[in-house]
């Protein structure tokens, strides 16, 4: 509608100007007769040959500079004075002028048939400002005032009047000031523009923030009803719970959370962002953690009062779902994630007091490309952090990139020794002295190129952990690729190149080369299987399965646990405790035992159950025999030994290993001991390499960056929110004594547990005070997955509990210090928003 009004004004003005053309013709002749020429870029101004202003054409007359000045003087307050006493000096006139507050009357729109009135126009514009949302009474009044102001600005832009010239003085002639180019309607700021200039929230009207979910809430509810995905809970629109104008996050996330609270979590259907986003991009992760991130974003951006309202409504919805029969696996939003989100939001409050004191959060975004771009992150702006989950914007216009962790149980890395080639190349790419420097450059260049293509055609980013899945030509055509044949070929060539490098056993030294380790395992299995051929032929097929109790007993004995922990899992005779009803292993309650050791033993029990199930091979062998037409076990042994059976390396090795161990011979026992020693040697060599080899060490640290951004934290470009704790530049300074990454020397130190098993601790060495202080941060454990047959060595990294406790203590200490300063200044504890309001009031009403 606003555009229509502008078109109308423009047309009206053109008609008036056209009418004035004839009237002004004689006036122009008069100006030219006096030697004047039109002044460029002005309306009706004339100048002499020296460029000096001589007068103007207006309303069919030529008004000379002298006549113009006389008219101005006559119309001035001093000129209109009727007595000498009323006449004022120029100085007195200026003083009085400053004291006056002239009223600015709103210019009206020209009234023509079928045109809009001033009132109609401003009412419509005010509604447009609200975006159709429900707003407060105060905001409605503000919108109406803004609409009237905008109307005045528009009318002023259409006015063809000439700025007043300075009066002529005896000393010098006034210079002609050219009028600026005529402004267009879009040149004038809107109400939202003005509000954004004050609050730093211009991003709210940008892509990503103004997006809506493709379907309406009504359409979505009908869809889940038709598919029986509802959880029986009445839909509550979270946008109606609070005034969303005060929370600068995309409204689509309020809708997402509202919908999730009424939806049953159905595997493969509603347990993913695709279901809720309906085509809109979203952050990575499981749906429960994604909802947790969205709740944290909303809670952190809301006032304490709104945060409380929203969390209570969300929790009430979850409880309603549980009362109607939903269990945890049926819930998309769970109570533990509500609690975690509130803890994260509280930690962000502390973070703001430490890293952005005096400012408040005015909004933020999820890890979504359009939203990040609107905040100035991405192409042409700030670089997005490796582990950023959400971004918050403060009232000073600064972005804060945050990595969110639910609590202190942080798994930094869950990889395997198969990634050592990537670790090694990651270090070599920056080390020109490495013999694999050029190979590394080409390898990562190929990964970048794969991602370039994937991004262009709309495929999820390739992380480089395994070989990329290449879409066929048909799929590429469906994705809108104009030349699917050439793109498919390029991707296949890139995949082959990556595969060739990854299979190069010469890159990683043999002492911790997974390929070399697996070769030795296979060699030992083949040798001992042949050596025990006659004993194996006479085995009972059913006895090839290794019980979980046997695996757990072996693992537990190797772990060197305390007698107290052993009593939780084993009977007095040394056999694992068994549940009489289920037949499965069980364990006693923790009690006063060491929680970390207890948790470690439970993990081994879980692994034993998994390995035993994975190793139940009797039934597998019977199926293979039936498929291959093998009559008996003896015939199966012959074919297995000759390599005639089409089995995976893992399947073949498992059958051979179980067969060797089932013989209960000295050769079988020696094989067991040798295989354990090979694992210990590989673990020891791997840890020493990561600790001492600069190239391997650098590559490992790079792999950490996506989960533990130490360098980014030291530079202040990214921070971590771990439960209710803050790991930011300020807390790092407190803990490490410095934030200079050149002084913080990343150290990987080799330590051993109580059993003598080596493990890797990730520590920080701070040498600013020369005391070489070491702070353990993360354990790195290297162990076999499927010992003796699995072909895999796990590489795991977890946050150390002592570091988590230290960080929690530091956060509390610094948070209390910040609270103390607030109380000292304001007399009581205040939130960031309350501090801002107090400061504004102080500026309005100074003492």
N, C-alpha and C positions, 0 to 999 in steps of 0.2 A: 504493500500500500504506500509506503514511504516513497518508493521510486515513482509511483504514479503522481504523487503530489509534486515531486520535483519536475517531472515532465510538464505538468500543468503550469508551474511557476515559470519555467523556461519559455513555454509557448506564449504565456501572457506578456512576458518581458519583450519577446521578439516582436509581438504585435505593437506594443507601445513604442519600441524603437523605430519600427518601420514607419509609424505615424509621424514620428518626430523628424524623420529624414528631410522632408520638404521644408519644415519650419526652420531647421538648422542650416539649410543651404545658404540663405542670405547671410546668416551669422558667420559662416565660414568664409564667405567672400569678403566680409568686413575685416576678419582677422588677417586674411591674405593681403588685403589692400594696405594694411598697416605693416606689412613686411614679415608676418608670422608664417611659420610652417608647423604642421602637426608634430607634436612630441610623440616619439615612438612608444608603444606599449602603454598609452594612456587613453582616457576617454575624453576627447574634446579639448585637451590642453594644447596650447600653442607656445612656440618659442621664437626668439629672434635668431639672427644668423650666428650669434655667439653661444647659442644654447640656453640663453636666459629666459625664464618664464615671463610671458607678457599678458596672459589671460586665458580664458576658456570659453567654449561655446556651450551654452546651457539654455534649455527651454526656448530655442529660437532666437537667442540673443548672444552677442559677443560681449563678455564682461571683462573689461581690462583689469589688470592687476591693481591699479589705483582705485577703481570703482569697487572692486572686490574687498579691498582693505577697508575702505570707508564704510561699506555695508557691515562688515564684521564689527568694526568699532562702534557703529551706531547700535548694533544689536547686542552688544556686550552689556552686562549689568551696570558698569560704570557709564557707558554711553547712554543708557536708558534712565539714569538718575535724573530726578527733576530739580534737585537743589545742589548747590555747591557742597553742602555738608554730606550729601549722599554719595558724591563722587569720590572715588578712591584712587590711591596711588597703585601702581602695578604691584608693588610688594604686598600692600594690604589686600589687594584683590586675590593674589595667590594664596595668602594665608587663609582667607575666608573660604576660598574654593576648596582647600584641603579639608575644612571642617564639614562641608556640606556632603550629604549622602544622596545624590540625585537618584530618583527612581528610574529604573529602566523598564519601559512599558513593552510588553510583548507585541511585536509586529504581527499584524493579521495577514492571513492569506487572502488574495484577491477573491472576491465572491462572484462566481459566474454560475449559470444554470448547470445543475448536476455536479457542481464542485463540492468539496468537503469544507466544513467550517473548522475554525480553530479548535473548538471543543472536541469535534469528532476526530480530528487528526491526532490530538494529544492523547485522547483516550485509547485510540487504536495503538499508538506507539508505546504507551505504557504497558499494554497487554503484551506487546511484542517483546519488551524488555524482560518480562517474567518468564518467557519461554513456555508459557502455558502451564507452568507449575503452580502449585498452591503456595502462596507466600504470605508473610505476616502483614498486618495492617501498616506498620511503619515502613515496610519495604514498598507497599503499594503507593503510599504517599510520596516516598522518595522517587519512585519510578515516574509518577505524574509530574513532579517538579522537573525531573530530568527531561521529560518529553517536551514540556513547555520551553525549557532552555534550548533544547535542540531545534525547536521550531523557530525560535528567535535567531539562532545561529544560521539556519538555512535561509531565512528571509534576508538576513544581513548579507549573506553570500550573493543573493540575487539583486541586491540594491546597487544601482549604478551611480550612486552619489560619489563625489570626489572628496578625498581627504582635505581637511583644512590646511591652507598654507600659512607659514609663519608670517607675522606682520613685518612689513618692510622697516628696516632701521636705517638711520643715516649712515652707519658705518659701512654696511655692505649689502649687496643685493641677495635676497634669499635664493638658495639653490633649489632647482626643481627636483622633487622626489618622485621617482616613478612608482606608480601603483603596482602592487604585486599581481601576478596572473590570477585570473578569476578562478576561484575554488570550485571544485566539483562536490556533489553531495557526499561521496565516499571519503572526502578529505576531512570531514568533521568527525570528531570523536563521539562515540556513543556513550551511554551511561556505563555499560560494562567496561568500555575502555578506560573511563575515568576511575571506576572502582578498582580496576586491575592495576592502574598506575600507583594507587595508594597501597594496595595490599600485596602486590607482586603475584597476582593470580591470573595473569593474562593467559596462562596455559589452559584455564578452564573452558575456554571457547575454541580450543584447537582440536584437531583430529585425535581420536583415541579417548578424549574426555567427553566429547559430545556424541560419541557413538552410542547407539542403542542395540540391545539384543534383537536379532532379526524378528523374533516373535513377541507378541504382547504377552503379559502375564496370563490373560484369559485364554489365549491360544495355547500357551504352554500347559496350563492346568488341564485343558481339554485333552491334550496329547498324552499326558501321563495317566489320565483317567482311562482313555481308550486303550492304552497298553498295559493297564493295571500296574503302574509304577508308583502310585501314590502310597503314602504310609499312614493314611487316615487322619493326619493332622490338618486342621483348618489353615488355609493360607493366610499369612500375615505379611502385608507389604511394609518392609522395614523403612521405606521412604516416608511412611506416614507416622513413624515412631518419633522421629526427630526432624528438625528443620535442616534439610540437606544443604541449604545455601551456606551453612556454616562449616560444612565438611567438604573440602575440595578434592574429592576423589570421584572418579566416573560413576554416575548413577547406575550404570549397568551392573556394577558389583553389588549394589544393594538388591537389585533384582535377582542376581545370581544366588546370593545367600538366602533370600526369601524363598526362592524356588527349591533350593537344596534342602531346606528345613521341612518341606512337604513332600519330598521325593524319597522313595526307597532306593538304597544303594544296590543296584543289580549288576552283577559281574558281566562285563562285556557290553553293557547297555548304558547304564547311568553312572558308572564308576569312573568317568573320565571327563576331561575338560571339553572334548568335542561335543558331548551331549549338552553341556550347559552353555558353552560359547557359541554353538550353532554356526560355526564358521569363523568366528572372531578369534584372533591369536590370543594365546595365554601363556602363563609361566609353565615351567617344567615341573614334573614330580607326580606323586600319587594324589588322588582327588582329596583325601583327608588333609594332607599337608598343604595343598593348593587353597583349600577353604580356610585353613589356618593362616596362611599368608594374607588372604583377602581380609580376614577379620582383624589381623594385626594392623594392616594398612588403614582400615576404617577406624578402629579403636584409637590408634595413634593420632589420627587427624581430628578426632572429636574432642570436645570439652569433657572434663571429668563427669559432668552431669549426663551428657549424651552418651558417653561411653558406658556408664552404669545402666542407663535405660536400654540401650541396644543389647548389651550382654545379658541382661535379665530376660528380655524378650526371647533372645536366641536360646538361652538355657531352658526357658519355659517350653519352647517348641520341641527341644530335644527330649525333655522329660515327658512331654505329651506323647511323643512317638514311642518312647519306652513303655509307657503305661498302656499303649495300644498294641504292644507285643513285639516291637522292634528290639533286636539285640544289637550289640556294637557293630557287627559286620554289616548290618542293614542300614547303618547311619552314615550319611555323607559328612555331616558336622557332628563331632563327638565332644563330650564334656572335657576330656583331657586336652583337646585342641582349643576349646574355649579358654580353659585355664592357661594354657601355654601362650595363647594370643594376648591375654590380659597381662601375663608376666612380661612378654615381649614389649607390649605397649608401655608398661611401667618403666621398663629398662630404657625405652626410647625417650621417655620423659627425662630420665637421668642423663641420657646421652645429650639431649638438647641443652640441659643446664651446664654441661661440661664443654661441649663443642660449639654451641651457638647461644651463649647466655644473652638474655634480654630479648630474644626473638621468639616467635611462636610458629607452630606448624600451620601452614595455610592450605595444605593438600599434599597429594603425592600420587604415585603410579605404581602399578604392578610391573613385572618384567615383560612388557608388551611394547613392540617396536614403535607404534604410532604415539603412544603415551610418552615414551622416553624421548622421541624426537620433539614432541611439543614442549618438553622440559629442557630441550637443548642438549640432549644426550644422544650420541650416535653420529651419523654422517654430518660432518661440518661442525660438530660441537664437542662436548665432553666425551671422553672414552668411557664406555660402560665397563664396570668392574667384572672380573672373571666370575665372581660368586654372588653378584648382586641379585637379591630377590625382590626388594621393593626400593623405591626412591621417595623420600619426603622432601618437600620444598618449604623453606622457612620464610618468614615475613621480610627478610632482607634479599630475597630472590636467589638464595643459595640452595643447591641440591645436596642431599645427603644420601649416598648409596649405601644400603644396608644388606648384609647377609644374615638371614634369620636361622637360628637353630632352636629347636623345641626345648631342649634342656642340655645338660652337660654330657649326655650320652651321644657324643658326636663321632660318627664314623667318617674320618677324613678321606679314606681311600679303601676301596674294596676291589683289588685288582689281582693280578697274578704274575708269576715270573715270565709268562709269555709276553708281558709288556716291557720286559727289560730292554728289548731292542729299541722300543720307542723311547724309554728313559735315556738310553745311551745316545741315541740320535738327537734327542732334545738338548743334551749337553754338548754334543759335537757341533751342532749348528752354530753355536756362538764361539766355538774354540777352533780357530784357524789352524792350530798346530795338530789337531786330531786328524788321523789318516782317513776318517769318515766324514770330514767336514763337508765336502762337496756332495757326498751321498745324502747327508742329512738335509742340505739345502734343497736338493731335488725332491726328496721325500716329502718335506713339509710344503714345498711349492705345489706338489701334486694334490696334497690334502686341501690346500687353499683353493685350487682350481676346481676340485670336486664340489666344494662348498659354494663357489661362485655360481656354478651351473645349477646346483640344487636350489639356491636362493632365487635364481632367475625363473625357475620353473615351478617354484612353490613347494619344494620338498624340505622336510625337516633337516636341520643342520647335521652334518656328519661329524662325529666326535673323534674319529681316528682310532678308536679302541679296537675295532675289528675291521675287516675289509668292507667297503661300502656295498649296499644292495643297489644294483643297477636296474632301473625300470626298463622294460622292453619297449620296442617301438610303438606298440599299440597303446601302452600306458602313457608314453610321452606325447602321443598325438592327442589323447584325451586331456592331457594337461595343457594343451594349446601350443605345443612346440611345432614351429613351422617346418623344421627339417629334422624329424625324429631319427632318421637313419644316421646322419652324421653325428648328432649329439650322443646317440647310443654308442657309436663306435668310439668317440672320444672318451666317454666314461669307462668303457670296457678297457681301453688302452691304459687309462689312469689306474684302474683297479689292478690290472696285470703288473704294472710297474710297482705299485705299492706291495703287491704280493711277493714279487721277486726280492724286494729289499727285506721284507719281514721274514722270509725264509732263508736269508743269508746267515748261516751259522758262524760266519767269520767275524761278525760285528761284535757280538758279546763274547768275552773271554770264556774258555771252556769250563773254568772252575765254577761258574754260575750261569752257564748256558743251559737253558731248559732242554733244548734239542739234544745236547750231549748227555744230560742227565737221563732223559728218556731212552736214549740209545743204550746206555749202560743197564738200565732196568730191563729192557727187552732182551738184551744179550744174556743177562743172568737168568731170566725166566726160560729162554730157549735152552740154555745149557742144562739147567737143573731138571727141566721137564723131560728132556731126553734121558738124562742120567737116572731118573726115577720112573722110567717108562713102565716097567713091569709092575712096580708097586701101585702106580696110578691106575693101570688097567684093572686091578683087583679091588678098587675102591667101591664103596656103596655110593651110588649117585646122590642119595639123599643127604649124605654126610659132607657134601661139598659146600653147603651153606655155612657161613661163619656167623654164629649167634651174636647178637648185639651185646650180650653180657660179656662175652669173651673180648670183643673189641674194646668195650668201655674199661674193663679191668686192665687191659694192657695200656691204654691211654692214661688212665688214672695213676697207675704205678709209675709211669714215666714222668708224670707231673709233679711228683714229690710233694703231695699235699700233707697238711698236718693231720694228726690222729683225730682231732676234733672234727675236721671236715670229712675225713674218711668215715667217721661214725654216722654222718648224715646220709651216706649213700650205700654203705656196706654193712652186712651182718658181722657178728663176731667171728664167724668162720671164714671171713674174707670173700664171701659171695655177694654180689649186688643184691640190694633189697628189691623184692618183687611184689607187685600188687596182686593179691590173690584173685581178685575179680577179673582184671584185664590181662594178667600175665606179663605186663610191661614193667620195666624197672621204675622204681619210685625213689623218693628221697624225703627226708624229714625237714621240718621247718627250720628256718635260718637260726632263730634264737639269738644267742650272743656271739655267734661265729663271725669270722671276718667276711663281710658282704662281698668283697672283691674275689676272694678265693672261692666262696660259695658259688658266685656267678660263673667263674671259670670252670668249675666242676660241672655245673649244669650245662654249660656250652659243650663240653666234651661228651656228656651223655646224649645230648641232642645230635651231635655229629655221629656218634656211634650208632644210634638208631637209624639215621639216614644212610650210613655206610652199609649197615647190615641189610637194609631193605634193598639198597642198590646192588648188594652182593648176593642176593637170593637167586642163584643161577641154575638150580636143579630144574625148575620149571622152564627156564629159558632154553636149557640144553635139550629138553624133551621136545620143545616146539621146533628147534632147529633140526633135530634128528628126523622128525616127522616130515618137515618141509623138504629136506635133502634126501629122504628115503634111506636113512642110515638105520640099520637094524638094531645095533646094540652100542653100549658105551665104549667097548673096545674099538669098534669101527670108527666111532666119533674121535677117539684119541688119535688114531692114525691120520685122519683127515686134518685134525687140528695141528698136529706136528708137521705135516707136509705143507700146510698153508693153503689147502684147497677150499677152505670155508670162507665165505664172504662175510667177515666180521670186522667191526671197528677195532682199532688198536686197544681201546679201553675194554671192550667185551672180551677180546682174545686174552688180554693180560689178566683180567679178573679170573677167568676160568682156569688159566694155567697156574696162577698164584694160589687159588683155593685148592687146587689139586695137589700142588707141592706141599702146602702146609698140612693138608689132610692126611698125608702119609705118616706124620708123627715120627719121622726119621731124623737122624743127625743132620743129613743134608738139608732137610726141610727146616730144621731149627737154625742152621747156619745161614740159610737163605733169609730167614726172618731177621736175624741179627745184622747181616750185611746190608739189607735193605734199609733198616733203621739208621745204620751208620751213614749210608749214602745220603739220606735225607738230612742228617745232622751236618754233614760236611757241606752240602749244598747251601743250607741255611746259614752256616757260619761264613762261607765264602761270599754269599750274597750280601750279608750284612757288612762284612769288612769292605767289600767293593763300594757299597753305597756310602760307607763312612769315610773311606780313604781315597778312592779314585775320583779326582776332581770332575771328570766328565760325567760319570755315573751319578755323582752327588748333585751336580747342577741339574741333570735331567730329573732326578727324584724331586728336587725342590720345585721344579716347574710343575710337576704333576700335583704337588701340594697346593699350588697357587689357586686352583679352581675351588678348593675346599677350605683352605686356610690362607687367606691373602695377606701374609705378613708384611710384604713390601708395600702393598697398597694401604694398609693400616698405618704404617710408619709415615707415609706421604700424606695421609688424610683424605685420600681419594675414595676410600671404602672403609667401612667399619663392620664389626660383627656384633649381633645381639644374640647371646647364648643364654637361653632361659631368661632369668631376670638380671643377667650380668651384661656388662658392656666391655667389649674389647675395641677401643678406639685409640686415637692418637694420644689423648690425655691419660687414659689408663695404662697404655704402653709406656709412656714417659714415667709414670709412677712406679710401674713394676720393673722396667728395664733400666731406668735412669737416663734414657736417651730415646729419641725418635729418629736419630740419624742412622739410616740403613747402612751407611758405610762403617759405622761403629758396631752395629749389631751383626755379628758374624754368625751366619747360620751354621749350626753344628749338628751333625749326626753322630751320636756317641754310642759305642757298643757297650752294653751292660749284660749281666747274666742274672737269671732268676735263681731262686733257692735250689733248684735242681741242677744248676750248671748249664741249662739251656740258654744259649745266647739270644738276645733280642736287641732291637734297635730302638733307642730313645731319641726323640727329636728335641733338641735343646737350643737355648739361646745363650750365646756367650757375649757378655757386655764388658768391653774393656775401657770404658770411659774413665773409670776410677782405678783401673789397673788390677782389680782383684779377681778378674776372670770368673765372675759369678755365673753359674749355670742354672737355668730354670728349665726343668723337663716340661715338655709340652705334649708330645705325642709318642705313644708306643708304636713300633712297627714290628709286626710279627710275620715271619715267613715259615710256612708249614705245608706239608703235602696234603692234597685233597684226594683221598683214595690211595693211601700209602701202598706203594709197590705196584700199582696198576693204573692209577688215575690219569697219568700223563699231565698232571697239573700241579703246580706249586702255588698256593695262595700267598698273596701279598696284601696285608691288612694294616691300616693305620687308624688308631683311635685316640681321642683326646684323653690325656692322663687326668686322673681324678684329682691329683694334688694341684695341677694347674687350674682346673675348674674351681677348686676351693679357694685358691689364691686370687683368682679373678673375681670371684663372688665377694670376697673380703675387701678387695680394692674398690670395687664398685660401690659397696655399702659405705666405705670410709669416705670416698670422694663425694658420694651423693649426700652424706650427712654434712660434709663441709660446705657444699653448695647450699643446702637447706639452712645451715647456720648463717651464711652470709645474707640470705633472703630475709630471715627473721630479724637480723641485725638492722637491715635497711628499712623493712616494711612493718616490723613489729609482730608479724605472724607469717606462717608459711603460706606462700601463694603459688599458683600454677603460672606457667609461662604466659598464658592468655591474660590472667589477672594482673601480672606485672606490667604487661603492655598497656592495659587499660589504666592502671595507676599512673604510669608515666605520661599517658595522654592527658589525664586529668590534671597532673602537675603542670603541664605546659599550658593548659587552658586557664588554670587558677593558681598561678605562682604565689608563693608566700610573700 
